[in-house]
């Protein structure tokens, strides 16, 4: 490549792109870690995108109708940080660039949405941004259909590398996008033929354009260093009737001696090579210095969206009060005021009628009253709609001819479903929920974790939550999944015992703003255990006394979900022998752990033997059995210590000894 | 469709296929659950495959050179069970078919490899069989290269549905197979256009043939009910120089009134419809009855491989004693006798030289001595070779021109890597290990779980095991993953503290026959803490006293991995104040839990305060802190209760308070 010729051919473009490259080199050099090659390779594409196409107002990164720019190849974080700094983002200052990858900096190793405005999503785990982007694009379609294109009218651009495209999630995401013809979604593939281990051909020879076409995408192949081609491709992509993949042939580590090698993927920190590279760019700035004319050119790009945003504010103001208030409410992620009364009314009705229902059916009952009053909910399932009970009559199916549809047939794509839901939550204006079997949380696990890390209130409706699913057998029976989810920071795992607790859990999920929710729901029918109506949301305390001991309290049974019924039956057996037995329902360990000590002490007082009952592994239970004033020799756990088996559910509970008789016997043993 | 015409055109074929369909209908009817439609739809393909192509000897399902048949669409388990019963498999009797999906039956809801010979792998979680199949095919290539095609010469057939192909893992698997031109791999796509939610078009419009071609596969499209076309396609597929996908257009629930509908995906149990369907087949047998001539035709198919197997036994016997013994050893999954001495010698050398090494580098040191004496190891990494330290000089790279290569560049495909490793372990003759970052266990999670459920000794080399990885930040820093893996039944999670423990952990992993292993290894350097050589494998006890208290034992510090160093420093601080402090290294909680009570009591005696130290969440630790004669108020945990952050590792340990000073202070606090 002749860098001089490129520079002379288009100096305006060249120095803007060089600013990204120079800042990347300096930041990685200072941190002595990071990834130089990707930002250097994709700087031209990013420059043209930001200059000519991306609708944004750098000073107001939260503008709802901005185009979204998602860096799925999150290791190239300096590309994003450089763009934000150069255009005038209020959070990413030069000081932050200098502190790249240091404690407390907003410029973390990989972009984290919670650290700075303008970082649309947290990326780094590869392929996640591609999945998120599909959700962003769906959210835009739904909101545009709902509020009109004067209020919602933007694009989603996602930049992805070979890593993103080799990850399986990318296939789920692109086929979903292709099926839905998400024409506002544009993927920029950093086609540099390099992975960490070496040339891409070492591990992959996929015809990516062919693959995207097979998924229903338009494909445009360009030289990723030619500003005119980039501009033309983006223009064409914006006018396609389907999603577009732009294959950008680039040179990783552009202009560096390590260009086009795996070394360039990582940190290029050699002092002399840094100087040589800058010299090759014709770059005159010292470390972290951007010449004033280049910085002001970038700031002009950052400011060009301001009048557009002003116009948009005017159009928003021109909406009816009601419509504007609704838009602002859903953008803020606030539940409607009516929600509390709606949930209370359902609880009252269910306490009175005391139906026997699987909690997955209970969940459907809740959705039947919630969806009509929360137009921001968007439901779906990974091809288990009838099993997850996630579809209610009013939603409509999201499709080409019904962009107002609020139910998504995600297909057998748990991972992309979770990532897309995260994208919708991040977009704003949508409160996504989606279902699969609890066991297949595994398939969505990287995105479930990211929901927690990103502090977004995605709702995972996970049914068939134990051996209670029966004949499908151990491949489908979760035993370790509750522990796995409870171990994840900033995650609320609810395992409700009946319709009342399910309604309470949903209320908490729908009012959560910074924490995702997992609802672990049964396949099998359960009796209503909360037959006495309370207006208070008892599930909000995490655990509470469901049935107290009659006479001297000798035993405390702590159970969740379907095992609360077993605990109550065991209590009957024990009370019949004058053994005072309390039953504590514990639908959410995380919330109970958050309660003040005095409440926890009231629910779990010392001096009685304790038995935990849950058709899952013990891991995570010892805190409640041995801690919190419990003690060894006076506590036991009735649950699973192996995988399950294939048989009717009743047979399995007997086979694995999770029965009221076993619980009562264990209590008597502990009492000696 | 004109069933009569099809029957009359080829009655021999027809009734063999009808036997599969009738048994499926009867078994699902009896169980009142299961999946009828897939076996009914794919019966013709399966019949031709087994009759004309599959090399097997039904009486000897463990014959190493058999072709492998993998039912990735595991919900169609009755297809496999019917084939095994009809051909004369010794484990799947008619009684087992009658007990489909009942407690104790070998005919579980989804096929489980541990229940019967002839079930090559456990499927049901969709796409896993496709991933396994790639591993089976790689194993065959490697072993054929090593032992010659007179000993190893077989095909891998995998049957997959829309669900399998929509899952992301399928993309990772087929692109890996395409890259490696695994010409002995043949995928049979049950192209029936139906998913659980309805028509496939509801969620997916992917051009599957185009997608497979883009991945480097040959594609053949056929009518899946035409025996001649099926036969021809299989013949062509076997002679391709690359993997072949045969798109079989089929009718789900073939011949049933529910044919071609989502209803047919599930259990077809209506009595009259069952009779009508059998009548339409011209089937005269009663429930579970197969006419004698049909059964004997199937048994002839099951027996046709016997002479081939006899010939093969002769060829095996003709090998040199040494070569035959080696083949038999690796087939049996036995480690070589030299392994113990090799590990001991390395331990001695490392105890003497006491290097400061990251345990990922320690792991490489182990592999450097193990790989040369265990030719059955096949290593790899999901594009993190240099970071996972999984490649040793002797292995060679598995590629088209080096099928003896024992190192696989899996690409950025953690999920397919894990599934392929499982396939290799199931195939036999290979002991697979593969690496990624511990955090990205998430991406491979469904396959990691299946390794445990299938009772196979896959080894997962998971490096960068805590915030100690530093600047990459919380997206890459596991905090809940140790808990998640420990919660999984039949899984051994090792977190070694130095090279000695790493060697011991590897020895246990390489001698395991029924349990997978996770090695959680550091990025950062650690001192050698086991400077006194022992021949005994102390890691095999799960935990042991590394440094005992001097004077009265007041404190027990329990730590794993990189935190053992911190525990030892804290002990120094405490002993300097005459506070007797024991340090227990606990590299494997599962193994410690298996020890006899007297040993556990010796390691963790009552009467001292206990502090657990691990840069991860507390979940799973309370058993060792509050249980095992520990007690509340006298125990604490120093670790993580949130996600990590991006910064140099040292800063992070200080920021999160995981330091020797914090441990010593906590001990003093507990002692009051």
Interface residues (C-beta under 8 A of the other chain):
Chain A: X31 X33 X34 X74 X101 X102 X103 X104 X105 X108 X109 X110 X112 X122 X123 X124 X125 X126 X162 X163 X166 X167 X168 X169 X170 X171 X172 X175 X176 X178 X179 X195 X196 X197 X198 X201 X202 X203 X204 X205 X206 X207 X208 X209 X210 X211 X213 X214 X215 X216 X381 X383 X384 X385 X386 X387 X409 X410 X411 X412 X413 X414 X415 X416 X439 X440 X442 X443 X445 X446 X449 X450 X452 X453 X470 X471 X472 X473 X474 X475 X476 X479 X480 X483 X484 X486 X487 X488 X489 X490 X617 X619 X620 X622 X623 X626 X627 X628 X629 X630 X631 X632 X640 X641 X642 X643 X645 X646 X647 X648 X651 X652 X655
Chain B: X31 X33 X34 X74 X101 X102 X103 X104 X105 X108 X109 X110 X112 X122 X123 X124 X125 X126 X162 X163 X166 X167 X168 X169 X170 X171 X172 X175 X176 X178 X179 X195 X196 X197 X198 X201 X202 X203 X204 X205 X206 X207 X208 X209 X210 X211 X213 X214 X215 X216 X381 X383 X384 X385 X386 X387 X409 X410 X411 X412 X413 X414 X415 X416 X439 X440 X442 X443 X445 X446 X449 X450 X452 X453 X470 X471 X472 X473 X474 X475 X476 X479 X480 X483 X484 X486 X487 X488 X489 X490 X617 X619 X620 X622 X623 X626 X627 X628 X629 X630 X631 X632 X640 X641 X642 X643 X645 X646 X647 X648 X651 X652 X655
